[in-house]
Amino acid sequence: MDLNKLSTIKKAGIIFIFVTVMGLISFSTIHTERLTYGSKEPFYYPLIWQMTGYYSAFILLPLILWLAKHFPISRKNWYKMFGVHLLGSMVYGFFHTILMKYSRILIYKAFALGVYDYGDMRYRFLMEYHQQLVGYFAVLGIYYLVQYYQENRERELKTAELELKASQLTNQLTQVQLQALKAQINPHFLFNTLNMISSLMYEDVRAADKMISKLSSFLRMTFDKGTSQKLPLGQELEFVKSYLDIMKARFPDKIQIKITAKDVDDLLVPSLLLQPLIENSIKHNNLSNNSYQLNINAYIKDDKLMIEISDNGVGIKGNLLDAFNKGVGLSNTKERLQQLYGVKHKLELHNNIEGGLQILIELPLEKDPTAVEVLV
């Protein structure tokens, strides 16, 4: 129950019911005790005494709450506030005793129960004050406990709200960074291809025209897929094939491709994940003199999507880790994977023993939600 959302009337109603129940319990205890000793006293006398005592406390409750609010007790000022509340308990005790006395006199008179005798008031004030002191500080304790709960709850809600906003801002920033990386990849590929077409125009017009046609098809596929960060691996491989068609038009009979992908077409991967890696591989191999063999193998291992890209080129000389800091292909791919998956991915480079480079990508399994499963 959130006490902040309850109206004052509802709170007062709940407290009134609690006070009534406590008064009835107190009356029942006293009345049954007297019956135990064979008392013939009518039940309504202890009922009047207990209920007027509890209802008088209910009437004076706002006084205690006002003092609790305006003179709060803390670790730093408890020794000062203790004196204030001790005096407050005396004021409360005085009025509580007066209310009990005169409310009982009126009830006795209204129901013709005789004359109510409260005894010598000098001793009555002192006698009643013992319980009134305990009751006063009990109310203070409950008030401060409720305040602590509400303040702690508000802090938790504010903290949760701030964490949610921070998470949303982080997600927005990540999306902006990913879009920036993708925007960097696409022009890079486009400029490289246009340069190849430009140089080819003077050597082989037909080959250049074919490259323009293939580039047009590739760009159409790129625009059709929209701005989504991920797409099924099957579509990504179609992009790769379209890109390699452009390269084949530039270097006919020099590029050999083998793609192996079984039961992984509907698994999601970052869009344009493979194309810049393959472009980077082709760029660093001299296709004018050598035949280029490219193998792409995608499979599932230990609940991970594994993608291997290997070639028969010259590999990487020197420190393999330095390759991630050079050029657009590898560095952008590394940053994109880090943004999308954090520590849940791997991107590794290995020089093959027989020559060439192998790129190993490990991604968490993420199925395309739009894929339709076929029941056999």
C-alpha positions as CSV (number, residue, x, y, z in Angstrom):
1,M,0.0,0.0,0.0
2,D,1.4,3.4,-1.0
3,L,0.5,5.8,1.8
4,N,1.3,8.8,-0.4
5,K,-1.7,8.0,-2.6
6,L,-4.2,7.8,0.2
7,S,-6.3,10.8,0.9
8,T,-6.4,12.4,4.4
9,I,-9.9,11.1,5.0
10,K,-9.0,7.5,4.0
11,K,-6.0,7.7,6.3
12,A,-8.1,9.0,9.2
13,G,-10.6,6.2,8.5
14,I,-8.0,3.5,8.6
15,I,-6.6,4.9,11.9
16,F,-10.1,5.2,13.4
17,I,-10.8,1.5,12.6
18,F,-7.5,0.5,14.1
19,V,-8.2,2.6,17.3
20,T,-11.7,1.0,17.5
21,V,-10.3,-2.5,17.3
22,M,-7.6,-1.8,19.9
23,G,-10.3,-0.3,22.2
24,L,-12.5,-3.3,21.9
25,I,-9.6,-5.7,22.5
26,S,-8.6,-3.7,25.6
27,F,-12.3,-3.7,26.8
28,S,-12.5,-7.5,26.2
29,T,-9.3,-8.1,28.2
30,I,-10.5,-6.1,31.2
31,H,-14.0,-7.4,31.2
32,T,-13.0,-11.0,31.0
33,E,-10.5,-10.5,33.8
34,R,-13.2,-9.1,36.0
35,L,-15.5,-12.0,35.1
36,T,-12.7,-14.3,36.2
37,Y,-12.9,-13.0,39.7
38,G,-16.7,-13.1,39.7
39,S,-17.4,-9.5,39.2
40,K,-21.1,-8.6,38.6
41,E,-20.3,-5.2,37.1
42,P,-22.2,-4.5,33.9
43,F,-20.0,-4.8,30.7
44,Y,-20.9,-1.3,29.5
45,Y,-18.8,0.4,32.2
46,P,-15.4,-0.9,31.1
47,L,-16.6,-0.5,27.5
48,I,-17.2,3.2,28.1
49,W,-13.9,3.6,29.9
50,Q,-11.7,2.0,27.3
51,M,-13.5,3.4,24.2
52,T,-13.4,7.0,25.5
53,G,-9.7,6.5,26.3
54,Y,-8.9,5.3,22.8
55,Y,-11.2,7.8,21.0
56,S,-9.7,10.7,23.1
57,A,-6.3,9.6,21.9
58,F,-7.6,9.6,18.3
59,I,-8.9,13.1,18.6
60,L,-5.5,14.3,19.9
61,L,-3.5,12.4,17.3
62,P,-3.1,15.4,15.0
63,L,-1.4,17.2,17.9
64,I,1.3,14.5,18.1
65,L,1.7,14.4,14.3
66,W,2.1,18.1,14.1
67,L,4.8,18.1,16.8
68,A,6.5,15.1,15.0
69,K,6.5,17.0,11.7
70,H,7.7,20.4,13.0
71,F,10.2,19.1,15.5
72,P,11.7,16.1,13.8
73,I,14.2,13.9,15.7
74,S,17.5,13.0,14.1
75,R,20.9,11.7,15.1
76,K,22.2,15.3,15.3
77,N,19.5,16.9,17.3
78,W,17.9,14.1,19.3
79,Y,19.1,15.5,22.7
80,K,17.4,18.8,21.9
81,M,14.2,17.3,20.4
82,F,13.8,14.8,23.3
83,G,13.1,17.7,25.7
84,V,10.6,19.3,23.2
85,H,8.7,16.0,22.8
86,L,8.8,15.3,26.5
87,L,7.0,18.6,27.1
88,G,4.7,17.7,24.2
89,S,3.8,14.4,25.8
90,M,2.9,16.3,29.0
91,V,0.6,18.6,27.1
92,Y,-0.9,15.6,25.3
93,G,-1.4,13.7,28.6
94,F,-3.1,16.7,30.2
95,F,-5.7,17.1,27.4
96,H,-6.1,13.4,27.0
97,T,-7.0,13.0,30.7
98,I,-9.4,16.0,30.5
99,L,-11.1,14.6,27.5
100,M,-11.6,11.1,29.1
101,K,-13.0,12.6,32.2
102,Y,-15.6,14.9,30.7
103,S,-16.6,12.6,27.9
104,R,-17.4,9.9,30.5
105,I,-19.3,12.4,32.6
106,L,-21.5,13.3,29.6
107,I,-22.1,9.6,28.6
108,Y,-23.0,8.7,32.2
109,K,-25.4,11.6,32.3
110,A,-26.9,10.9,28.9
111,F,-27.6,7.2,29.7
112,A,-28.6,7.8,33.3
113,L,-25.7,5.6,34.6
114,G,-25.2,7.7,37.7
115,V,-22.3,10.1,38.6
116,Y,-18.9,9.3,37.1
117,D,-16.1,9.6,39.7
118,Y,-12.6,10.0,38.3
119,G,-11.0,10.3,41.7
120,D,-8.4,12.8,42.9
121,M,-7.2,14.5,39.7
122,R,-3.8,15.3,41.1
123,Y,-3.0,11.5,41.2
124,R,-5.2,10.7,38.1
125,F,-3.0,13.0,35.9
126,L,0.1,11.2,37.1
127,M,-1.4,7.7,36.8
128,E,-2.6,8.2,33.3
129,Y,0.6,9.9,32.2
130,H,2.6,6.6,32.4
131,Q,0.6,5.1,29.6
132,Q,0.2,8.4,27.7
133,L,4.0,8.8,27.7
134,V,4.5,5.3,26.1
135,G,1.6,6.0,23.7
136,Y,3.0,9.4,22.6
137,F,6.5,8.1,21.8
138,A,5.0,5.0,20.2
139,V,3.1,7.2,17.8
140,L,6.3,9.2,17.1
141,G,8.2,6.0,16.3
142,I,5.5,4.8,13.9
143,Y,5.4,8.2,12.2
144,Y,9.1,8.3,11.6
145,L,9.1,4.7,10.4
146,V,6.4,5.6,7.8
147,Q,8.3,8.7,6.8
148,Y,11.5,6.7,6.4
149,Y,9.6,4.1,4.3
150,Q,8.1,6.7,2.0
151,E,11.4,8.6,1.6
152,N,13.2,5.4,0.8
153,R,10.5,4.4,-1.6
154,E,10.7,7.8,-3.4
155,R,14.5,7.5,-3.6
156,E,14.1,4.0,-5.1
157,L,11.6,5.3,-7.7
158,K,13.7,8.3,-8.6
159,T,16.8,6.0,-8.9
160,A,14.9,3.6,-11.1
161,E,13.6,6.5,-13.2
162,L,17.1,7.9,-13.6
163,E,18.5,4.5,-14.5
164,L,15.8,4.0,-17.1
165,K,16.5,7.4,-18.6
166,A,20.2,6.7,-18.6
167,S,19.6,3.3,-20.3
168,Q,17.4,5.0,-22.9
169,L,20.1,7.7,-23.5
170,T,22.7,5.0,-23.7
171,N,20.6,3.0,-26.2
172,Q,20.0,6.2,-28.3
173,L,23.7,6.9,-28.3
174,T,24.5,3.4,-29.3
175,Q,22.1,3.6,-32.2
176,V,23.6,6.9,-33.3
177,Q,27.1,5.4,-33.2
178,L,26.0,2.4,-35.1
179,Q,24.3,4.5,-37.8
180,A,27.5,6.6,-38.0
181,L,29.6,3.5,-38.5
182,K,27.2,2.1,-41.2
183,A,27.3,5.5,-42.9
184,Q,31.0,5.3,-43.0
185,I,31.1,1.8,-44.5
186,N,28.6,2.5,-47.3
187,P,30.4,5.5,-48.8
188,H,33.8,3.8,-48.4
189,F,32.6,0.9,-50.5
190,L,30.8,3.1,-53.0
191,F,33.9,5.3,-53.5
192,N,36.2,2.3,-54.0
193,T,33.8,0.8,-56.6
194,L,33.4,4.0,-58.5
195,N,37.2,4.4,-58.6
196,M,37.4,0.9,-60.1
197,I,34.8,1.7,-62.7
198,S,36.5,4.9,-63.6
199,S,39.8,3.2,-64.1
200,L,38.2,0.3,-66.0
201,M,36.3,2.7,-68.4
202,Y,39.5,3.2,-70.4
203,E,40.4,-0.5,-70.5
204,D,37.2,-2.4,-71.0
205,V,33.9,-0.5,-71.6
206,R,31.8,-3.6,-71.5
207,A,33.3,-4.7,-68.1
208,A,32.8,-1.2,-66.7
209,D,29.1,-1.2,-67.9
210,K,28.6,-4.6,-66.3
211,M,30.1,-3.3,-63.1
212,I,27.7,-0.3,-63.1
213,S,24.7,-2.6,-63.6
214,K,25.9,-4.8,-60.7
215,L,26.5,-1.8,-58.5
216,S,23.0,-0.5,-59.3
217,S,21.5,-3.9,-58.2
218,F,23.6,-3.9,-55.0
219,L,22.6,-0.4,-54.1
220,R,18.9,-1.2,-54.7
221,M,19.2,-4.2,-52.3
222,T,20.8,-1.9,-49.8
223,F,18.1,0.8,-50.0
224,D,15.3,-1.8,-50.0
225,K,16.3,-3.3,-46.6
226,G,15.9,0.1,-44.8
227,T,17.9,1.2,-41.7
228,S,17.7,-1.9,-39.6
229,Q,20.9,-2.8,-37.7
230,K,20.4,-6.5,-38.1
231,L,19.1,-8.8,-40.8
232,P,18.9,-12.6,-41.4
233,L,22.2,-14.2,-42.4
234,G,20.6,-15.5,-45.6
235,Q,20.0,-11.9,-46.8
236,E,23.5,-10.8,-45.7
237,L,25.0,-13.6,-47.9
238,E,22.9,-12.3,-50.8
239,F,24.5,-8.9,-50.3
240,V,27.9,-10.6,-50.4
241,K,27.1,-12.5,-53.6
242,S,25.9,-9.2,-55.2
243,Y,29.1,-7.5,-54.1
244,L,31.2,-10.3,-55.4
245,D,29.4,-10.1,-58.7
246,I,30.7,-6.6,-59.0
247,M,34.2,-7.8,-58.3
248,K,33.9,-10.6,-60.8
249,A,32.9,-8.1,-63.5
250,R,36.2,-6.3,-62.7
251,F,38.3,-9.4,-62.4
252,P,36.6,-12.2,-64.5
253,D,37.9,-15.7,-63.9
254,K,40.1,-14.6,-61.0
255,I,37.7,-14.9,-58.2
256,Q,36.4,-18.2,-56.9
257,I,33.8,-18.4,-54.1
258,K,32.6,-21.1,-51.9
259,I,29.8,-20.4,-49.4
260,T,28.7,-23.0,-46.9
261,A,25.7,-22.1,-44.6
262,K,23.4,-24.8,-43.3
263,D,20.4,-24.1,-41.1
264,V,21.6,-20.6,-40.3
265,D,19.8,-18.4,-42.9
266,D,17.2,-17.1,-40.3
267,L,19.8,-16.2,-37.7
268,L,20.3,-12.4,-37.3
269,V,23.6,-10.7,-37.9
270,P,24.6,-7.1,-38.2
271,S,23.7,-5.7,-41.7
272,L,26.7,-5.3,-44.0
273,L,28.9,-7.3,-41.6
274,L,30.6,-9.4,-44.2
275,Q,30.9,-7.1,-47.2
276,P,33.6,-4.7,-45.8
277,L,35.6,-7.6,-44.5
278,I,35.6,-9.3,-47.9
279,E,36.3,-5.9,-49.6
280,N,39.3,-5.4,-47.3
281,S,40.5,-8.9,-48.1
282,I,40.3,-8.3,-51.9
283,K,41.9,-4.9,-51.6
284,H,45.0,-6.3,-49.9
285,N,45.5,-9.1,-52.5
286,N,46.8,-8.5,-56.0
287,L,44.0,-10.0,-58.2
288,S,45.7,-8.8,-61.3
289,N,48.3,-11.6,-61.1
290,N,46.8,-14.2,-58.8
291,S,43.6,-16.2,-58.5
292,Y,41.6,-15.3,-55.4
293,Q,39.9,-18.1,-53.5
294,L,37.3,-17.0,-50.9
295,N,35.6,-19.4,-48.5
296,I,32.7,-18.4,-46.3
297,N,31.5,-21.0,-43.7
298,A,28.6,-20.3,-41.3
299,Y,27.6,-22.9,-38.7
300,I,26.3,-23.3,-35.1
301,K,28.7,-24.4,-32.4
302,D,28.0,-24.5,-28.6
303,D,24.9,-22.3,-29.0
304,K,26.9,-19.7,-30.9
305,L,26.8,-18.6,-34.5
306,M,30.2,-19.1,-36.1
307,I,31.2,-17.4,-39.3
308,E,34.6,-18.1,-40.9
309,I,36.0,-16.1,-43.8
310,S,39.2,-17.4,-45.3
311,D,41.2,-16.5,-48.4
312,N,44.4,-17.6,-50.1
313,G,46.0,-14.2,-50.1
314,V,49.1,-12.9,-48.4
315,G,47.7,-12.8,-44.9
316,I,48.8,-10.1,-42.4
317,K,52.4,-9.4,-41.7
318,G,53.4,-8.2,-38.2
319,N,51.0,-8.0,-35.2
320,L,47.5,-9.1,-36.1
321,L,46.0,-6.9,-33.5
322,D,47.4,-3.8,-35.2
323,A,45.2,-4.6,-38.3
324,F,42.1,-3.5,-36.3
325,N,43.5,0.0,-36.1
326,K,44.2,0.3,-39.8
327,G,41.6,1.0,-42.5
328,V,37.8,1.1,-42.4
329,G,36.8,-2.5,-42.8
330,L,38.2,-4.3,-39.7
331,S,38.1,-1.2,-37.4
332,N,34.4,-0.4,-38.1
333,T,33.4,-4.1,-37.9
334,K,35.1,-4.3,-34.5
335,E,33.4,-1.2,-33.2
336,R,29.9,-2.3,-34.5
337,L,30.2,-5.7,-32.9
338,Q,31.3,-4.1,-29.6
339,Q,28.3,-1.7,-29.7
340,L,25.8,-4.4,-30.5
341,Y,27.0,-7.4,-28.4
342,G,29.6,-6.1,-25.9
343,V,31.5,-9.1,-24.4
344,K,29.1,-11.6,-26.0
345,H,31.0,-11.8,-29.3
346,K,34.4,-12.6,-30.7
347,L,36.3,-11.2,-33.7
348,E,39.7,-12.9,-34.3
349,L,42.3,-13.0,-37.1
350,H,44.5,-15.9,-37.9
351,N,47.1,-16.4,-40.6
352,N,46.6,-19.7,-42.3
353,I,49.6,-22.1,-42.3
354,E,49.3,-22.6,-46.0
355,G,48.9,-18.9,-46.7
356,G,46.1,-16.4,-46.5
357,L,44.0,-15.0,-43.8
358,Q,41.1,-16.4,-41.7
359,I,38.6,-14.1,-40.0
360,L,36.6,-15.8,-37.2
361,I,33.4,-14.2,-36.0
362,E,31.4,-15.6,-33.0
363,L,27.9,-14.2,-32.3
364,P,25.1,-15.1,-29.9
365,L,22.2,-17.0,-31.5
366,E,19.4,-14.5,-32.4
367,K,16.6,-15.8,-34.6
368,D,14.7,-13.6,-37.0
369,P,11.3,-13.1,-35.3
370,T,9.6,-12.9,-38.7
371,A,10.9,-16.3,-39.8
372,V,8.1,-18.9,-40.2
373,E,8.9,-22.4,-38.8
374,V,7.8,-25.3,-40.9
375,L,6.4,-28.2,-39.0
376,V,7.2,-31.6,-40.4
